């Protein structure tokens, strides 16, 4: 059966909206009709080669939809069920999984090398980050689907698959923000907006949002920011000025740029914590001298997928949504069709907006 999809023909090439042929689900597979998919900066990183995946591929890793068919052996979902796509399923058997660090699973992206569909012309296609959400329908491993929590609209649930798990997890699992602490979030895209809401939920006393664009202030304040700064050479000094000359307890960096990582570090107090969520290229080199590492006693840590376990965290997030503490619609700056994905990529390159949501 042919469906429309956004295909990346080669690294560095523009996406092509075209027809693809999906097979019926085989053993252990699920076919899903997409309701919505978020356009994440990670998709841009895949298209420009910052992150490597086999091509040609159908991108898109943040999505939700309805099961239309299941293969042999699939029992935890059935046709008609609403599901969230999980682009990084844990294998449960590798060393990281044995430690409970499922977000570092060594085999999570093994499916990205598979051929899961073909173009109408017969060219093999890979599923991007496992799930190929930039398509009207997709076929995924049963491990890549989780039931949509009760009370969460299917289109909004798409955002749970990456932005919300990552931003919420960065604050609650990686940085472990405590009641009354001060927080700075660098980069007000979809993940940054989720991190701002998570900091508010954690009870942060001051939440400073930082971005290169002045136009994002309203979005940031609606998500929970108490202060907003346009990124500049003086940002770290300004943040210290907002915190009694101490610096924030926690900085969450969501841009993946050397300058913002360094500024985030400089913005924290002595003994503060910096969590890096953004995915930067190998050319983004960050330097520290040995004396400052000793003197400041700060912690710098990476954060993959919010250090989250989707199966455990989705019910928690759903409770926050139902209670009105977490607003998924606040992350969305525009709702587009499948044909609008290339333009959404251009907006990301220009630093505009929070999250573009593809609604099918």
C-alpha positions as CSV (number, residue, x, y, z in Angstrom):
1,X,0.0,0.0,0.0
2,X,1.4,3.4,-1.0
3,X,1.5,6.3,1.5
4,X,3.1,9.7,1.4
5,X,6.2,10.4,3.3
6,X,9.1,12.9,3.7
7,X,12.2,11.1,2.3
8,X,15.8,12.2,2.8
9,X,17.5,10.9,-0.4
10,X,21.1,11.7,0.8
11,X,22.8,13.6,3.5
12,X,22.7,17.3,2.8
13,X,19.9,16.9,0.3
14,X,16.4,18.6,0.8
15,X,13.6,16.3,1.9
16,X,11.3,15.0,-0.9
17,X,7.6,14.5,-0.2
18,X,6.8,11.4,-2.2
19,X,4.9,8.1,-2.2
20,X,6.4,5.0,-0.6
21,X,5.4,1.4,-0.5
22,X,4.9,-0.1,3.0
23,X,4.7,-3.8,3.6
24,X,2.2,-5.5,5.9
25,X,3.6,-5.9,9.4
26,X,5.7,-9.0,9.9
27,X,6.2,-10.9,13.2
28,X,6.7,-8.6,16.1
29,X,5.8,-5.5,14.0
30,X,3.0,-2.9,14.2
31,X,1.5,-0.7,11.5
32,X,0.5,2.8,12.7
33,X,-1.5,5.5,11.0
34,X,0.1,8.7,12.2
35,X,-2.1,11.4,13.8
36,X,0.8,13.9,14.3
37,X,4.5,14.1,14.3
38,X,6.8,16.8,15.8
39,X,9.6,18.4,13.7
40,X,12.6,18.1,16.1
41,X,16.0,19.7,15.7
42,X,17.4,16.1,15.8
43,X,15.8,15.5,12.4
44,X,17.7,18.5,11.1
45,X,20.9,17.0,12.6
46,X,20.2,13.7,10.7
47,X,19.6,15.5,7.4
48,X,22.8,17.5,7.6
49,X,25.0,14.6,8.8
50,X,25.6,15.8,12.4
51,X,24.1,12.5,13.4
52,X,24.6,9.6,11.0
53,X,21.9,7.2,9.8
54,X,21.7,5.1,6.7
55,X,20.1,6.8,3.7
56,X,17.8,7.1,1.8
57,X,15.6,7.3,4.9
58,X,12.2,8.5,6.1
59,X,12.9,10.9,9.0
60,X,10.7,11.8,12.0
61,X,11.0,10.3,15.4
62,X,8.4,12.1,17.5
63,X,4.9,10.9,16.7
64,X,1.7,9.3,17.8
65,X,-1.1,7.5,15.9
66,X,-3.5,4.6,15.7
67,X,-2.6,1.0,15.3
68,X,-4.1,-0.3,12.0
69,X,-2.6,-3.8,11.9
70,X,-0.3,-6.0,13.9
71,X,2.0,-8.9,13.0
72,X,2.3,-12.3,14.6
73,X,3.2,-12.4,18.2
74,X,2.1,-8.8,19.0
75,X,-0.1,-8.8,22.1
76,X,0.4,-5.5,24.0
77,X,-1.4,-3.4,21.4
78,X,-4.3,-4.1,18.9
79,X,-5.9,-2.4,15.9
80,X,-7.6,0.7,17.0
81,X,-5.3,1.5,19.9
82,X,-3.7,4.9,20.2
83,X,0.1,4.7,20.6
84,X,3.1,7.0,21.2
85,X,6.2,6.1,19.1
86,X,9.3,5.3,21.1
87,X,12.3,5.9,18.8
88,X,14.9,4.5,21.3
89,X,13.5,1.2,22.7
90,X,15.8,-0.5,25.2
91,X,16.8,-4.1,24.6
92,X,16.9,-5.0,28.3
93,X,20.0,-7.1,27.8
94,X,23.0,-4.8,27.2
95,X,25.3,-3.5,30.0
96,X,23.5,-0.1,30.2
97,X,20.1,-1.8,30.5
98,X,21.4,-4.1,33.2
99,X,22.3,-0.9,35.2
100,X,18.9,0.5,34.7
101,X,20.2,3.2,32.3
102,X,17.9,2.3,29.5
103,X,18.4,5.7,27.8
104,X,22.0,4.5,27.0
105,X,20.9,1.2,25.5
106,X,23.6,0.0,23.1
107,X,21.1,-1.5,20.8
108,X,18.4,1.2,20.8
109,X,19.0,2.4,17.3
110,X,19.7,-1.0,15.7
111,X,16.5,-0.8,13.7
112,X,17.7,2.3,11.8
113,X,19.8,0.2,9.6
114,X,16.9,-2.0,8.5
115,X,15.1,-1.7,5.2
116,X,11.5,-1.1,6.2
117,X,9.9,0.2,3.0
118,X,10.6,1.2,-0.6
119,X,10.0,4.1,-2.8
120,X,7.4,3.6,-5.5
121,X,10.3,3.3,-7.8
122,X,11.7,0.4,-5.9
123,X,14.6,2.0,-3.9
124,X,15.2,0.6,-0.4
125,X,14.3,3.0,2.5
126,X,15.6,3.0,6.1
127,X,13.4,4.2,9.0
128,X,15.5,7.2,10.3
129,X,15.5,6.9,14.0
130,X,13.6,3.6,14.0
131,X,10.1,4.9,13.5
132,X,9.9,7.0,10.3
133,X,7.2,9.3,11.6
134,X,7.2,11.7,8.7
135,X,4.7,9.6,6.8
136,X,1.0,9.0,6.7
137,X,1.6,5.5,8.0
138,X,4.7,3.6,9.3
139,X,5.6,0.0,10.2
140,X,7.7,-0.4,13.4
141,X,8.9,-3.0,15.9
142,X,6.4,-3.7,18.7
143,X,9.0,-2.3,21.1
144,X,8.7,1.1,19.4
145,X,5.1,1.7,20.5
146,X,3.6,2.6,23.9
147,X,-0.1,3.0,24.7
148,X,-1.2,6.7,24.7
149,X,-2.0,7.6,28.4
150,X,-5.6,8.2,29.2
151,X,-6.8,11.8,28.9
152,X,-4.1,12.9,26.4
153,X,-5.3,13.9,22.9
154,X,-3.6,11.8,20.2
155,X,-2.2,14.7,18.3
156,X,-0.7,16.3,21.5
157,X,0.6,12.9,22.6
158,X,3.1,13.0,19.7
159,X,5.2,15.6,21.7
160,X,5.6,13.0,24.5
161,X,7.8,11.0,22.2
162,X,10.8,13.3,22.3
163,X,10.5,17.0,23.4
164,X,8.6,16.4,26.6
165,X,10.5,13.3,27.7
166,X,13.8,15.0,27.0
167,X,13.0,18.4,28.5
168,X,11.2,17.0,31.6
169,X,13.8,14.3,32.1
170,X,16.7,16.8,31.8
171,X,15.3,18.7,34.7
172,X,14.0,15.9,36.9
173,X,16.3,13.0,36.2
174,X,19.6,14.6,35.1
175,X,19.8,17.9,36.9
176,X,17.5,16.8,39.7
177,X,16.1,20.3,40.3
178,X,14.9,20.8,43.9
179,X,12.2,23.0,45.3
180,X,13.4,26.6,45.6
181,X,16.5,26.2,43.3
182,X,17.2,28.6,40.5
183,X,17.4,27.4,36.9
184,X,18.5,28.8,33.5
185,X,17.4,27.2,30.3
186,X,19.4,27.9,27.2
187,X,17.5,27.5,23.9
188,X,13.7,28.0,23.7
189,X,12.8,25.4,21.2
190,X,10.4,22.5,21.9
191,X,12.8,20.8,24.3
192,X,13.7,24.1,26.0
193,X,10.0,25.0,26.5
194,X,9.4,21.5,28.0
195,X,12.4,22.1,30.3
196,X,10.9,25.5,31.4
197,X,7.6,23.8,32.3
198,X,9.5,21.0,34.1
199,X,11.4,23.6,36.2
200,X,8.2,25.2,37.2
201,X,6.7,21.8,38.2
202,X,9.8,21.1,40.2
203,X,9.2,24.4,42.2
204,X,12.2,26.4,41.0
205,X,12.1,29.9,42.5
206,X,13.6,31.7,39.5
207,X,13.6,30.4,35.9
208,X,15.7,32.3,33.4
209,X,15.2,31.6,29.7
210,X,17.9,32.4,27.2
211,X,17.7,32.4,23.4
212,X,19.1,34.2,20.5
213,X,15.7,35.4,19.4
214,X,13.8,38.2,21.3
215,X,10.6,36.9,19.6
216,X,10.5,33.8,21.9
217,X,10.0,35.7,25.1
218,X,6.2,35.3,25.2
219,X,6.5,31.6,24.6
220,X,9.1,31.3,27.3
221,X,7.1,33.2,29.9
222,X,4.0,31.2,29.1
223,X,6.0,28.0,29.8
224,X,7.2,29.3,33.2
225,X,10.1,31.6,32.7
226,X,10.3,34.4,35.3
227,X,13.0,36.2,33.3
228,X,14.1,36.3,29.7
229,X,17.5,37.2,28.2
230,X,18.6,37.5,24.6
231,X,21.9,35.7,24.3
232,X,24.9,37.9,24.3
233,X,28.5,38.1,25.5
234,X,27.2,39.4,28.8
235,X,24.6,36.6,29.5
236,X,26.5,34.9,32.3
237,X,27.0,38.2,34.1
238,X,23.3,39.1,33.6
239,X,22.3,35.8,35.1
240,X,24.5,36.3,38.1
241,X,23.0,39.7,38.5
242,X,19.5,38.1,38.7
243,X,20.7,35.7,41.4
244,X,22.4,37.8,44.0
245,X,25.7,37.6,42.1
246,X,25.8,33.9,42.8
247,X,24.7,32.3,39.5
248,X,21.9,29.7,39.1
249,X,21.9,26.4,40.8
250,X,21.2,24.6,37.5
251,X,21.7,25.4,33.9
252,X,20.0,23.3,31.1
253,X,21.6,23.7,27.7
254,X,19.3,22.8,24.8
255,X,21.1,24.2,21.8
256,X,24.2,22.1,21.4
257,X,26.5,25.0,20.7
258,X,29.9,25.5,22.2
259,X,29.3,29.1,23.1
260,X,26.0,28.3,24.9
261,X,27.5,25.3,26.7
262,X,30.3,27.4,28.0
263,X,27.9,30.3,29.0
264,X,25.7,27.8,30.8
265,X,28.6,26.6,32.8
266,X,29.7,30.2,33.6
267,X,26.2,31.0,34.6
268,X,26.0,28.5,37.5
269,X,27.0,29.2,41.0
270,X,30.0,27.5,42.7
271,X,29.0,23.9,43.0
272,X,26.2,24.3,40.4
273,X,25.1,21.8,37.9
274,X,25.0,22.1,34.1
275,X,23.1,19.6,32.0
276,X,23.8,19.5,28.2
277,X,20.8,18.3,26.2
278,X,21.5,19.9,22.8
279,X,23.2,17.8,20.1
280,X,26.2,19.6,18.7
281,X,28.6,18.8,15.9
282,X,32.2,17.6,16.4
283,X,33.4,21.0,15.4
284,X,31.8,22.5,18.5
285,X,34.8,22.4,20.9
286,X,34.3,23.5,24.5
287,X,37.4,24.3,26.6
288,X,38.0,24.6,30.4
289,X,41.2,25.1,32.3
290,X,42.2,22.8,35.1
291,X,42.1,25.5,37.8
292,X,38.6,26.6,37.2
293,X,37.3,23.0,37.3
294,X,38.8,22.6,40.7
295,X,37.9,26.1,42.0
296,X,34.2,26.2,40.9
297,X,33.4,22.7,41.9
298,X,30.7,22.6,39.2
299,X,29.2,19.5,37.6
300,X,28.9,19.2,33.8
301,X,26.9,16.3,32.4
302,X,25.5,15.1,29.2
303,X,21.9,14.0,29.0
304,X,20.5,11.5,26.4
305,X,16.7,11.5,25.8
306,X,16.2,13.2,29.2
307,X,17.8,10.1,31.0
308,X,14.2,8.9,30.7
309,X,12.5,5.5,30.7
310,X,9.5,6.2,28.5
311,X,7.5,3.2,29.9
312,X,7.9,4.6,33.4
313,X,7.8,8.3,32.7
314,X,4.8,8.5,30.3
315,X,2.2,7.8,33.1
316,X,3.9,10.5,35.3
317,X,3.7,13.0,32.5
318,X,0.1,12.1,31.8
319,X,-0.8,12.9,35.4
320,X,0.9,16.3,35.1
321,X,-1.1,16.9,31.9
322,X,-4.4,15.9,33.4
323,X,-3.8,18.1,36.5
324,X,-3.1,21.1,34.3
325,X,0.6,21.4,35.3
326,X,2.0,20.5,31.9
327,X,0.6,22.1,28.8
328,X,1.6,20.3,25.6
329,X,-0.1,22.9,23.3
330,X,2.3,25.5,24.7
331,X,5.2,23.8,22.9
332,X,3.6,24.1,19.5
333,X,4.2,27.2,17.5
334,X,2.5,26.0,14.3
335,X,0.5,23.1,13.0
336,X,1.4,22.1,9.5
337,X,0.7,19.4,6.8
338,X,3.2,16.9,5.6
339,X,4.1,19.2,2.7
340,X,5.1,21.9,5.2
341,X,8.1,19.9,6.7
342,X,10.8,21.3,4.4
343,X,9.7,24.9,5.4
344,X,9.8,23.9,9.1
345,X,13.4,22.8,8.6
346,X,14.2,26.3,7.2
347,X,12.5,27.9,10.2
348,X,14.7,25.8,12.6
349,X,17.8,26.9,10.7
350,X,16.6,30.5,11.2
351,X,16.1,29.9,14.9
352,X,12.3,30.5,14.8
353,X,9.5,29.0,16.8
354,X,9.3,26.2,19.3
355,X,7.8,23.0,17.7
356,X,6.2,22.5,14.3
357,X,3.5,19.8,14.6
358,X,2.7,17.9,11.5
359,X,-1.0,16.9,11.7
360,X,-2.1,14.2,9.3
